[in-house]
Amino acid sequence: MPSRKSFRLELLGFGWDKPGLVAGIDEAGRGRLAGPVVAAAVILDERQPINGLRDSKVITARRREALFDEIRAKALCCAIAEASAEEIDRLNILQATLLAMRRAVEALRLPPHRVVVDGNRVPVLKMPAAALVKGDALVPAISAASILAKVHRDRLCQALHALHPQYGFDGHKGYPTPAHLAALQRPRACSEHRRSFAPVRAVLKQE
């Protein structure tokens, strides 16, 4: 796979060499035990480049926060959307993730001509879309989307911690860490825990 510096969207197939707005899409929160899955869509402005865009997982929290503000200030347009824990339980995590992605695209102020998504699945959209594995490390617009989604999701976990401090959401951010699993055994699952996920389901069966 080419590096991000040499990657060209036309390599995705027919039509990707045409002019027009391209939105990058990424998500955060698929593997967590609680809270919504978050998706972001970003159309960058070539006239206002943003330095340091890369996969949000390899950037420090402080740098992500700074880039979050810069992306929102400089992008041509961007949007953040969610699918709730209830929707995850009802639809399954994959379909809820695709739903959040579709909501993010539909919330963009400017409709993109094409959409490129990190991963190997794309939501049902009105415009052409392509999936790109490791796209968050290859396409700046996807990198920007990954940062928006990650920061938004982490802020939601801070708010969730304020409501349910016994679970430690400010630390593990919803991941199934030993501390989180141990906390699930003590009080009980809260309203934001995903009932369809095995560790939460096991606790509910014990109750």
N, CA and C atoms as a LAMMPS dump frame, in Angstrom:
ITEM: TIMESTEP
0
ITEM: NUMBER OF ATOMS
621
ITEM: BOX BOUNDS ff ff ff
-5.0000000000000000e+02 5.0000000000000000e+02
-5.0000000000000000e+02 5.0000000000000000e+02
-5.0000000000000000e+02 5.0000000000000000e+02
ITEM: ATOMS id mol type element x y z
1 1 1 N 0.85 -1.195 0
2 1 2 C 0 0 0
3 1 3 C 0.881 1.239 0
4 2 1 N 0.626 2.231 -0.843
5 2 2 C 1.456 3.429 -0.88
6 2 3 C 1.377 4.193 0.436
7 3 1 N 2.401 4.983 0.707
8 3 2 C 2.357 5.853 1.87
9 3 3 C 1.335 6.944 1.625
10 4 1 N 0.95 7.657 2.72
11 4 2 C -0.054 8.697 2.556
12 4 3 C 0.439 9.779 1.6
13 5 1 N 1.753 10.073 1.598
14 5 2 C 2.276 11.115 0.742
15 5 3 C 2.086 10.784 -0.733
16 6 1 N 2.108 9.487 -1.086
17 6 2 C 2.006 9.116 -2.492
18 6 3 C 0.628 8.588 -2.857
19 7 1 N -0.251 8.437 -1.849
20 7 2 C -1.552 7.838 -2.131
21 7 3 C -2.427 8.794 -2.927
22 8 1 N -3.038 8.268 -3.966
23 8 2 C -3.935 9.059 -4.811
24 8 3 C -5.299 8.393 -4.809
25 9 1 N -6.333 9.191 -4.602
26 9 2 C -7.679 8.638 -4.505
27 9 3 C -8.111 7.94 -5.783
28 10 1 N -7.551 8.312 -6.933
29 10 2 C -7.942 7.651 -8.177
30 10 3 C -7.579 6.17 -8.169
31 11 1 N -6.669 5.767 -7.251
32 11 2 C -6.345 4.353 -7.133
33 11 3 C -7.529 3.545 -6.605
34 12 1 N -8.539 4.23 -6.064
35 12 2 C -9.715 3.529 -5.553
36 12 3 C -10.613 3.011 -6.674
37 13 1 N -10.413 3.48 -7.909
38 13 2 C -11.193 2.958 -9.017
39 13 3 C -11.751 4.038 -9.914
40 14 1 N -12.606 3.613 -10.809
41 14 2 C -13.172 4.504 -11.818
42 14 3 C -13.944 5.657 -11.176
43 15 1 N -13.708 6.861 -11.666
44 15 2 C -14.445 8.026 -11.214
45 15 3 C -13.79 8.807 -10.102
46 16 1 N -12.787 8.215 -9.423
47 16 2 C -12.17 8.901 -8.293
48 16 3 C -11.169 9.961 -8.735
49 17 1 N -10.918 10.041 -10.049
50 17 2 C -10.039 11.092 -10.553
51 17 3 C -10.813 12.338 -10.955
52 18 1 N -12.138 12.286 -10.859
53 18 2 C -12.959 13.43 -11.25
54 18 3 C -12.891 14.53 -10.186
55 19 1 N -13.049 15.779 -10.581
56 19 2 C -13.08 16.86 -9.582
57 19 3 C -14.345 16.783 -8.736
58 20 1 N -14.299 17.352 -7.561
59 20 2 C -15.469 17.356 -6.676
60 20 3 C -15.065 17.165 -5.237
61 21 1 N -15.98 17.464 -4.343
62 21 2 C -15.704 17.375 -2.912
63 21 3 C -15.65 15.917 -2.459
64 22 1 N -14.617 15.598 -1.69
65 22 2 C -14.446 14.245 -1.149
66 22 3 C -14.459 14.336 0.374
67 23 1 N -15.325 13.564 0.991
68 23 2 C -15.408 13.514 2.458
69 23 3 C -14.694 12.276 2.968
70 24 1 N -13.939 12.443 4.047
71 24 2 C -13.348 11.315 4.757
72 24 3 C -14.196 10.968 5.968
73 25 1 N -14.356 9.66 6.232
74 25 2 C -15.218 9.196 7.323
75 25 3 C -14.44 8.239 8.221
76 26 1 N -14.615 8.371 9.514
77 26 2 C -14.079 7.391 10.46
78 26 3 C -14.97 7.358 11.687
79 27 1 N -14.75 6.325 12.506
80 27 2 C -15.579 6.151 13.697
81 27 3 C -14.716 5.949 14.923
82 28 1 N -15.346 6.044 16.083
83 28 2 C -14.696 5.747 17.362
84 28 3 C -15.711 5.085 18.28
85 29 1 N -15.251 4.093 19.015
86 29 2 C -16.108 3.494 20.035
87 29 3 C -16.708 2.148 19.701
88 30 1 N -16.284 1.518 18.608
89 30 2 C -16.899 0.224 18.263
90 30 3 C -16.648 -0.841 19.321
91 31 1 N -15.434 -0.862 19.872
92 31 2 C -15.084 -1.936 20.795
93 31 3 C -15.347 -1.645 22.25
94 32 1 N -16.044 -0.587 22.547
95 32 2 C -16.307 -0.218 23.946
96 32 3 C -17.539 -0.953 24.474
97 33 1 N -17.662 -0.993 25.777
98 33 2 C -18.793 -1.675 26.41
99 33 3 C -19.952 -0.747 26.711
100 34 1 N -19.745 0.559 26.549
101 34 2 C -20.791 1.509 26.943
102 34 3 C -20.755 2.729 26.045
103 35 1 N -21.892 3.41 26.015
104 35 2 C -21.991 4.656 25.27
105 35 3 C -22.191 4.454 23.783
106 36 1 N -22.381 5.539 23.063
107 36 2 C -22.648 5.458 21.624
108 36 3 C -21.392 5.164 20.824
109 37 1 N -21.595 4.723 19.6
110 37 2 C -20.513 4.722 18.624
111 37 3 C -20.599 6.055 17.889
112 38 1 N -19.448 6.664 17.638
113 38 2 C -19.383 8.014 17.075
114 38 3 C -18.735 7.961 15.703
115 39 1 N -19.28 8.699 14.761
116 39 2 C -18.683 8.821 13.432
117 39 3 C -18.518 10.291 13.091
118 40 1 N -17.481 10.592 12.334
119 40 2 C -17.243 11.961 11.88
120 40 3 C -17.009 11.954 10.378
121 41 1 N -17.427 13.031 9.728
122 41 2 C -17.215 13.235 8.297
123 41 3 C -16.543 14.584 8.116
124 42 1 N -15.504 14.614 7.287
125 42 2 C -14.738 15.849 7.1
126 42 3 C -14.44 16.066 5.621
127 43 1 N -14.688 17.27 5.145
128 43 2 C -14.229 17.715 3.832
129 43 3 C -13.194 18.8 4.086
130 44 1 N -11.949 18.505 3.773
131 44 2 C -10.881 19.46 4.027
132 44 3 C -10.858 20.563 2.971
133 45 1 N -10.282 21.691 3.347
134 45 2 C -10.11 22.822 2.452
135 45 3 C -8.65 22.856 2.012
136 46 1 N -8.396 22.606 0.732
137 46 2 C -7.018 22.577 0.234
138 46 3 C -6.317 23.919 0.43
139 47 1 N -7.07 24.987 0.552
140 47 2 C -6.472 26.309 0.728
141 47 3 C -6.024 26.548 2.166
142 48 1 N -6.47 25.673 3.083
143 48 2 C -6.085 25.817 4.491
144 48 3 C -5.555 24.478 5.013
145 49 1 N -4.334 24.129 4.64
146 49 2 C -3.785 22.832 5.069
147 49 3 C -3.62 22.759 6.584
148 50 1 N -3.738 21.552 7.098
149 50 2 C -3.599 21.303 8.532
150 50 3 C -2.415 20.36 8.724
151 51 1 N -1.414 20.796 9.431
152 51 2 C -0.226 19.979 9.656
153 51 3 C -0.463 18.963 10.774
154 52 1 N 0.11 17.781 10.618
155 52 2 C 0.086 16.784 11.69
156 52 3 C -1.102 15.855 11.673
157 53 1 N -1.88 15.828 10.579
158 53 2 C -3.012 14.911 10.52
159 53 3 C -2.508 13.482 10.351
160 54 1 N -2.981 12.607 11.238
161 54 2 C -2.66 11.182 11.139
162 54 3 C -3.665 10.416 11.976
163 55 1 N -3.538 9.118 12
164 55 2 C -4.439 8.279 12.789
165 55 3 C -4.497 8.798 14.226
166 56 1 N -5.713 9.009 14.729
167 56 2 C -5.873 9.596 16.068
168 56 3 C -5.232 8.751 17.161
169 57 1 N -5.094 7.453 16.922
170 57 2 C -4.558 6.563 17.96
171 57 3 C -3.061 6.773 18.192
172 58 1 N -2.359 7.413 17.257
173 58 2 C -0.923 7.608 17.412
174 58 3 C -0.593 9.047 17.814
175 59 1 N -1.607 9.815 18.185
176 59 2 C -1.429 11.207 18.588
177 59 3 C -1.763 11.328 20.074
178 60 1 N -1.029 12.159 20.785
179 60 2 C -1.317 12.356 22.204
180 60 3 C -2.669 13.041 22.381
181 61 1 N -3.246 12.882 23.558
182 61 2 C -4.551 13.48 23.837
183 61 3 C -4.505 15.002 23.7
184 62 1 N -3.433 15.615 24.17
185 62 2 C -3.319 17.074 24.069
186 62 3 C -3.264 17.512 22.603
187 63 1 N -2.504 16.778 21.779
188 63 2 C -2.406 17.128 20.369
189 63 3 C -3.738 16.901 19.66
190 64 1 N -4.45 15.849 20.036
191 64 2 C -5.772 15.601 19.436
192 64 3 C -6.716 16.757 19.734
193 65 1 N -6.694 17.236 20.961
194 65 2 C -7.578 18.348 21.333
195 65 3 C -7.271 19.587 20.496
196 66 1 N -5.978 19.88 20.302
197 66 2 C -5.599 21.044 19.503
198 66 3 C -6.026 20.865 18.05
199 67 1 N -5.813 19.66 17.507
200 67 2 C -6.2 19.397 16.12
201 67 3 C -7.717 19.413 15.955
202 68 1 N -8.442 18.973 16.973
203 68 2 C -9.906 19.009 16.932
204 68 3 C -10.383 20.427 16.64
205 69 1 N -9.848 21.392 17.369
206 69 2 C -10.251 22.785 17.161
207 69 3 C -9.789 23.309 15.807
208 70 1 N -8.592 22.909 15.397
209 70 2 C -8.071 23.39 14.11
210 70 3 C -8.867 22.813 12.939
211 71 1 N -9.223 21.55 13.033
212 71 2 C -10.019 20.932 11.97
213 71 3 C -11.37 21.626 11.844
214 72 1 N -12.018 21.864 12.964
215 72 2 C -13.326 22.51 12.926
216 72 3 C -13.234 23.942 12.398
217 73 1 N -12.093 24.588 12.61
218 73 2 C -11.927 25.961 12.142
219 73 3 C -11.559 26.029 10.663
220 74 1 N -10.779 25.053 10.181
221 74 2 C -10.222 25.142 8.837
222 74 3 C -10.894 24.256 7.793
223 75 1 N -11.563 23.201 8.21
224 75 2 C -12.192 22.304 7.23
225 75 3 C -13.275 23.04 6.455
226 76 1 N -13.471 22.619 5.215
227 76 2 C -14.541 23.199 4.428
228 76 3 C -15.876 22.957 5.116
229 77 1 N -16.065 21.759 5.619
230 77 2 C -17.189 21.449 6.507
231 77 3 C -16.905 20.119 7.192
232 78 1 N -17.557 19.905 8.32
233 78 2 C -17.4 18.658 9.057
234 78 3 C -18.647 18.421 9.893
235 79 1 N -18.844 17.172 10.28
236 79 2 C -20.01 16.815 11.086
237 79 3 C -19.671 15.603 11.941
238 80 1 N -20.289 15.536 13.109
239 80 2 C -20.128 14.414 14.028
240 80 3 C -21.511 13.861 14.345
241 81 1 N -21.646 12.537 14.318
242 81 2 C -22.944 11.901 14.58
243 81 3 C -22.731 10.668 15.46
244 82 1 N -23.818 10.188 16.024
245 82 2 C -23.758 9.053 16.943
246 82 3 C -24.834 8.027 16.616
247 83 1 N -24.599 6.812 17.071
248 83 2 C -25.656 5.81 17.202
249 83 3 C -25.608 5.353 18.653
250 84 1 N -26.734 5.389 19.317
251 84 2 C -26.794 5.193 20.77
252 84 3 C -26.544 3.743 21.163
253 85 1 N -26.321 3.542 22.464
254 85 2 C -26.172 2.185 22.993
255 85 3 C -27.422 1.358 22.713
256 86 1 N -28.586 1.985 22.799
257 86 2 C -29.831 1.266 22.511
258 86 3 C -29.879 0.835 21.048
259 87 1 N -29.437 1.716 20.15
260 87 2 C -29.42 1.358 18.727
261 87 3 C -28.394 0.267 18.447
262 88 1 N -27.269 0.309 19.146
263 88 2 C -26.263 -0.751 19.001
264 88 3 C -26.857 -2.088 19.399
265 89 1 N -27.562 -2.125 20.533
266 89 2 C -28.167 -3.378 20.994
267 89 3 C -29.256 -3.867 20.046
268 90 1 N -29.976 -2.93 19.456
269 90 2 C -31.082 -3.312 18.575
270 90 3 C -30.623 -3.718 17.176
271 91 1 N -29.604 -3.038 16.667
272 91 2 C -29.191 -3.252 15.282
273 91 3 C -27.977 -4.154 15.137
274 92 1 N -27.117 -4.182 16.097
275 92 2 C -25.78 -4.765 16.197
276 92 3 C -24.752 -3.674 15.926
277 93 1 N -23.525 -3.883 16.38
278 93 2 C -22.526 -2.82 16.36
279 93 3 C -22.142 -2.414 14.938
280 94 1 N -22.068 -3.362 14.016
281 94 2 C -21.715 -2.999 12.642
282 94 3 C -22.765 -2.095 12.019
283 95 1 N -24.02 -2.486 12.106
284 95 2 C -25.084 -1.684 11.495
285 95 3 C -25.234 -0.328 12.181
286 96 1 N -25.023 -0.293 13.496
287 96 2 C -25.095 0.984 14.207
288 96 3 C -23.948 1.9 13.784
289 97 1 N -22.777 1.334 13.561
290 97 2 C -21.635 2.126 13.087
291 97 3 C -21.916 2.703 11.711
292 98 1 N -22.441 1.891 10.812
293 98 2 C -22.78 2.378 9.477
294 98 3 C -23.869 3.447 9.552
295 99 1 N -24.8 3.294 10.488
296 99 2 C -25.846 4.298 10.679
297 99 3 C -25.242 5.631 11.129
298 100 1 N -24.324 5.581 12.083
299 100 2 C -23.67 6.808 12.548
300 100 3 C -22.89 7.465 11.411
301 101 1 N -22.234 6.663 10.582
302 101 2 C -21.502 7.214 9.437
303 101 3 C -22.45 7.907 8.465
304 102 1 N -23.572 7.263 8.179
305 102 2 C -24.541 7.872 7.262
306 102 3 C -25.076 9.176 7.838
307 103 1 N -25.354 9.197 9.115
308 103 2 C -25.837 10.423 9.759
309 103 3 C -24.795 11.535 9.664
310 104 1 N -23.523 11.186 9.817
311 104 2 C -22.474 12.201 9.731
312 104 3 C -22.408 12.798 8.328
313 105 1 N -22.474 11.948 7.315
314 105 2 C -22.433 12.435 5.928
315 105 3 C -23.648 13.323 5.647
316 106 1 N -24.81 12.885 6.077
317 106 2 C -26.035 13.64 5.811
318 106 3 C -26.065 14.969 6.573
319 107 1 N -25.27 15.079 7.628
320 107 2 C -25.239 16.315 8.414
321 107 3 C -24.248 17.343 7.861
322 108 1 N -23.461 16.967 6.864
323 108 2 C -22.503 17.906 6.294
324 108 3 C -23.227 19.081 5.641
325 109 1 N -22.706 20.26 5.842
326 109 2 C -23.295 21.469 5.254
327 109 3 C -23.227 21.43 3.727
328 110 1 N -22.143 20.866 3.203
329 110 2 C -21.967 20.717 1.754
330 110 3 C -22.007 19.232 1.409
331 111 1 N -22.876 18.808 0.514
332 111 2 C -22.914 17.387 0.163
333 111 3 C -21.68 16.997 -0.649
334 112 1 N -20.952 15.969 -0.233
335 112 2 C -19.764 15.552 -0.99
336 112 3 C -20.148 14.825 -2.28
337 113 1 N -19.247 14.849 -3.245
338 113 2 C -19.447 14.094 -4.478
339 113 3 C -19.069 12.625 -4.289
340 114 1 N -18.088 12.381 -3.404
341 114 2 C -17.642 11.027 -3.113
342 114 3 C -17.24 10.941 -1.649
343 115 1 N -17.251 9.734 -1.121
344 115 2 C -16.926 9.51 0.284
345 115 3 C -15.934 8.358 0.376
346 116 1 N -14.906 8.531 1.188
347 116 2 C -13.959 7.444 1.435
348 116 3 C -13.953 7.156 2.935
349 117 1 N -14.088 5.876 3.27
350 117 2 C -14.315 5.434 4.649
351 117 3 C -13.151 4.585 5.126
352 118 1 N -12.721 4.799 6.345
353 118 2 C -11.699 3.936 6.928
354 118 3 C -12.291 2.554 7.192
355 119 1 N -11.58 1.5 6.808
356 119 2 C -12.045 0.142 7.069
357 119 3 C -12.386 -0.611 5.803
358 120 1 N -13.327 -1.534 5.92
359 120 2 C -13.681 -2.375 4.771
360 120 3 C -15.177 -2.417 4.48
361 121 1 N -15.943 -1.546 5.12
362 121 2 C -17.378 -1.482 4.868
363 121 3 C -17.801 -0.027 4.699
364 122 1 N -18.795 0.199 3.858
365 122 2 C -19.294 1.56 3.652
366 122 3 C -20.791 1.598 3.937
367 123 1 N -21.296 2.721 4.443
368 123 2 C -22.748 2.857 4.652
369 123 3 C -23.461 3.062 3.325
370 124 1 N -24.767 2.893 3.337
371 124 2 C -25.576 3.182 2.155
372 124 3 C -25.721 4.694 2.034
373 125 1 N -25.235 5.238 0.928
374 125 2 C -25.233 6.685 0.725
375 125 3 C -25.763 7.021 -0.66
376 126 1 N -26.081 8.297 -0.865
377 126 2 C -26.585 8.742 -2.152
378 126 3 C -25.467 8.969 -3.163
379 127 1 N -24.217 9.063 -2.683
380 127 2 C -23.086 9.33 -3.551
381 127 3 C -22.135 8.137 -3.534
382 128 1 N -21.239 8.024 -4.512
383 128 2 C -20.278 6.921 -4.514
384 128 3 C -19.418 6.926 -3.257
385 129 1 N -19.116 5.736 -2.758
386 129 2 C -18.301 5.602 -1.552
387 129 3 C -17.35 4.427 -1.715
388 130 1 N -16.191 4.539 -1.099
389 130 2 C -15.204 3.465 -1.145
390 130 3 C -14.638 3.268 0.251
391 131 1 N -14.275 2.032 0.565
392 131 2 C -13.654 1.706 1.843
393 131 3 C -12.157 1.537 1.625
394 132 1 N -11.372 1.97 2.585
395 132 2 C -9.924 1.887 2.488
396 132 3 C -9.36 1.435 3.828
397 133 1 N -8.834 0.229 3.866
398 133 2 C -8.225 -0.288 5.091
399 133 3 C -7.009 0.566 5.453
400 134 1 N -6.922 0.923 6.732
401 134 2 C -5.881 1.831 7.238
402 134 3 C -5.954 3.202 6.575
403 135 1 N -7.155 3.567 6.156
404 135 2 C -7.329 4.865 5.519
405 135 3 C -7.002 6.026 6.432
406 136 1 N -7.138 5.822 7.758
407 136 2 C -6.836 6.916 8.694
408 136 3 C -5.351 7.256 8.725
409 137 1 N -4.508 6.387 8.157
410 137 2 C -3.084 6.665 8.065
411 137 3 C -2.673 7.078 6.653
412 138 1 N -3.628 7.038 5.717
413 138 2 C -3.305 7.275 4.31
414 138 3 C -3.952 8.518 3.728
415 139 1 N -5.146 8.85 4.182
416 139 2 C -5.922 9.953 3.595
417 139 3 C -6.138 11.024 4.662
418 140 1 N -5.653 12.246 4.441
419 140 2 C -5.786 13.287 5.468
420 140 3 C -7.216 13.537 5.925
421 141 1 N -8.196 13.485 5.019
422 141 2 C -9.582 13.736 5.43
423 141 3 C -10.076 12.66 6.388
424 142 1 N -9.639 11.41 6.189
425 142 2 C -10.019 10.342 7.119
426 142 3 C -9.295 10.536 8.446
427 143 1 N -8.014 10.93 8.388
428 143 2 C -7.281 11.222 9.622
429 143 3 C -8.006 12.287 10.43
430 144 1 N -8.45 13.342 9.755
431 144 2 C -9.176 14.41 10.441
432 144 3 C -10.462 13.879 11.053
433 145 1 N -11.174 13.029 10.328
434 145 2 C -12.417 12.446 10.849
435 145 3 C -12.135 11.573 12.069
436 146 1 N -11.036 10.827 12.03
437 146 2 C -10.711 9.963 13.17
438 146 3 C -10.433 10.791 14.416
439 147 1 N -9.803 11.948 14.237
440 147 2 C -9.515 12.828 15.383
441 147 3 C -10.804 13.411 15.948
442 148 1 N -11.687 13.902 15.075
443 148 2 C -12.96 14.453 15.565
444 148 3 C -13.76 13.393 16.316
445 149 1 N -13.849 12.196 15.743
446 149 2 C -14.638 11.139 16.379
447 149 3 C -14.037 10.731 17.718
448 150 1 N -12.719 10.586 17.761
449 150 2 C -12.046 10.161 18.994
450 150 3 C -12.215 11.193 20.106
451 151 1 N -11.976 12.467 19.802
452 151 2 C -12.09 13.504 20.831
453 151 3 C -13.533 13.62 21.317
454 152 1 N -14.487 13.595 20.4
455 152 2 C -15.895 13.684 20.783
456 152 3 C -16.28 12.515 21.677
457 153 1 N -15.858 11.32 21.299
458 153 2 C -16.187 10.13 22.077
459 153 3 C -15.535 10.193 23.468
460 154 1 N -14.283 10.645 23.547
461 154 2 C -13.614 10.757 24.848
462 154 3 C -14.314 11.785 25.743
463 155 1 N -14.806 12.869 25.145
464 155 2 C -15.54 13.862 25.931
465 155 3 C -16.857 13.282 26.447
466 156 1 N -17.489 12.455 25.648
467 156 2 C -18.702 11.784 26.121
468 156 3 C -18.395 10.895 27.319
469 157 1 N -17.233 10.242 27.292
470 157 2 C -16.86 9.38 28.411
471 157 3 C -16.593 10.194 29.668
472 158 1 N -16.046 11.385 29.522
473 158 2 C -15.865 12.26 30.682
474 158 3 C -17.218 12.628 31.286
475 159 1 N -18.187 12.928 30.421
476 159 2 C -19.528 13.249 30.918
477 159 3 C -20.173 12.026 31.561
478 160 1 N -19.935 10.847 30.99
479 160 2 C -20.48 9.613 31.542
480 160 3 C -19.853 9.319 32.905
481 161 1 N -18.584 9.645 33.047
482 161 2 C -17.921 9.454 34.335
483 161 3 C -18.552 10.339 35.412
484 162 1 N -18.936 11.554 35.039
485 162 2 C -19.561 12.457 36.012
486 162 3 C -20.882 11.884 36.511
487 163 1 N -21.578 11.151 35.649
488 163 2 C -22.856 10.553 36.041
489 163 3 C -22.665 9.224 36.769
490 164 1 N -21.651 8.461 36.391
491 164 2 C -21.437 7.121 36.954
492 164 3 C -19.96 6.948 37.315
493 165 1 N -19.468 7.666 38.319
494 165 2 C -18.029 7.626 38.63
495 165 3 C -17.531 6.257 39.066
496 166 1 N -18.426 5.381 39.519
497 166 2 C -18.001 4.073 40.027
498 166 3 C -17.385 3.189 38.942
499 167 1 N -17.623 3.499 37.678
500 167 2 C -17.102 2.654 36.6
501 167 3 C -15.75 3.123 36.071
502 168 1 N -15.354 4.347 36.35
503 168 2 C -14.06 4.827 35.886
504 168 3 C -13.983 5.114 34.402
505 169 1 N -15.06 5.628 33.825
506 169 2 C -15.071 5.905 32.391
507 169 3 C -14.025 6.936 31.978
508 170 1 N -13.601 7.78 32.899
509 170 2 C -12.595 8.789 32.55
510 170 3 C -11.236 8.16 32.278
511 171 1 N -11.03 6.947 32.778
512 171 2 C -9.759 6.256 32.566
513 171 3 C -9.781 5.304 31.382
514 172 1 N -10.666 4.301 31.43
515 172 2 C -10.667 3.276 30.382
516 172 3 C -11.488 3.652 29.157
517 173 1 N -12.28 4.728 29.263
518 173 2 C -13.081 5.231 28.129
519 173 3 C -14.059 4.191 27.575
520 174 1 N -14.432 3.227 28.409
521 174 2 C -15.411 2.235 27.98
522 174 3 C -14.826 0.928 27.502
523 175 1 N -13.509 0.852 27.348
524 175 2 C -12.889 -0.401 26.922
525 175 3 C -13.062 -1.473 28
526 176 1 N -13.061 -2.741 27.621
527 176 2 C -13.227 -3.831 28.593
528 176 3 C -11.932 -4.135 29.342
529 177 1 N -11.411 -3.146 30.052
530 177 2 C -10.189 -3.339 30.839
531 177 3 C -10.514 -4.155 32.09
532 178 1 N -9.495 -4.729 32.754
533 178 2 C -9.764 -5.437 34.013
534 178 3 C -10.497 -4.573 35.037
535 179 1 N -10.136 -3.288 35.126
536 179 2 C -10.805 -2.402 36.086
537 179 3 C -12.273 -2.215 35.739
538 180 1 N -12.569 -2.076 34.444
539 180 2 C -13.957 -1.898 34.025
540 180 3 C -14.761 -3.17 34.293
541 181 1 N -14.195 -4.318 33.955
542 181 2 C -14.894 -5.585 34.175
543 181 3 C -15.127 -5.831 35.658
544 182 1 N -14.154 -5.449 36.483
545 182 2 C -14.329 -5.604 37.93
546 182 3 C -15.422 -4.678 38.439
547 183 1 N -15.474 -3.45 37.918
548 183 2 C -16.513 -2.506 38.338
549 183 3 C -17.893 -2.992 37.94
550 184 1 N -17.994 -3.686 36.818
551 184 2 C -19.288 -4.228 36.393
552 184 3 C -19.821 -5.261 37.385
553 185 1 N -18.944 -5.933 38.092
554 185 2 C -19.374 -6.974 39.016
555 185 3 C -19.939 -6.394 40.31
556 186 1 N -19.649 -5.11 40.592
557 186 2 C -20.02 -4.569 41.892
558 186 3 C -21.398 -3.895 41.904
559 187 1 N -21.565 -2.745 41.199
560 187 2 C -22.884 -2.123 41.317
561 187 3 C -23.905 -2.83 40.427
562 188 1 N -23.76 -2.703 39.151
563 188 2 C -24.522 -3.363 38.093
564 188 3 C -24.278 -2.528 36.845
565 189 1 N -24.712 -3 35.701
566 189 2 C -24.547 -2.231 34.474
567 189 3 C -25.414 -0.981 34.532
568 190 1 N -24.874 0.129 34.017
569 190 2 C -25.652 1.363 33.994
570 190 3 C -26.455 1.444 32.694
571 191 1 N -27.231 2.489 32.553
572 191 2 C -28.113 2.612 31.39
573 191 3 C -27.353 2.742 30.075
574 192 1 N -26.094 3.166 30.121
575 192 2 C -25.316 3.349 28.9
576 192 3 C -24.507 2.119 28.505
577 193 1 N -24.529 1.076 29.319
578 193 2 C -23.819 -0.14 28.947
579 193 3 C -24.574 -0.869 27.824
580 194 1 N -23.818 -1.451 26.925
581 194 2 C -24.389 -2.139 25.772
582 194 3 C -24.781 -3.564 26.168
583 195 1 N -26.063 -3.794 26.272
584 195 2 C -26.577 -5.084 26.755
585 195 3 C -26.223 -6.257 25.854
586 196 1 N -25.971 -5.997 24.57
587 196 2 C -25.684 -7.067 23.623
588 196 3 C -24.226 -7.51 23.642
589 197 1 N -23.358 -6.787 24.363
590 197 2 C -21.952 -7.154 24.43
591 197 3 C -21.75 -8.19 25.537
592 198 1 N -20.973 -9.209 25.244
593 198 2 C -20.875 -10.394 26.106
594 198 3 C -20.544 -10.083 27.566
595 199 1 N -19.55 -9.247 27.901
596 199 2 C -19.273 -9.018 29.334
597 199 3 C -20.443 -8.378 30.073
598 200 1 N -21.162 -7.486 29.42
599 200 2 C -22.331 -6.843 30.042
600 200 3 C -23.473 -7.847 30.146
601 201 1 N -23.681 -8.612 29.102
602 201 2 C -24.74 -9.626 29.113
603 201 3 C -24.524 -10.638 30.225
604 202 1 N -23.259 -11.012 30.459
605 202 2 C -22.953 -11.979 31.517
606 202 3 C -23.313 -11.426 32.885
607 203 1 N -23.027 -10.153 33.124
608 203 2 C -23.365 -9.533 34.404
609 203 3 C -24.867 -9.495 34.593
610 204 1 N -25.596 -9.144 33.539
611 204 2 C -27.056 -9.067 33.631
612 204 3 C -27.674 -10.441 33.911
613 205 1 N -27.086 -11.49 33.375
614 205 2 C -27.591 -12.845 33.649
615 205 3 C -27.405 -13.204 35.112
616 206 1 N -26.293 -12.756 35.703
617 206 2 C -26.059 -13.026 37.128
618 206 3 C -27.094 -12.331 37.988
619 207 1 N -27.525 -11.138 37.551
620 207 2 C -28.505 -10.4 38.336
621 207 3 C -29.861 -11.081 38.261
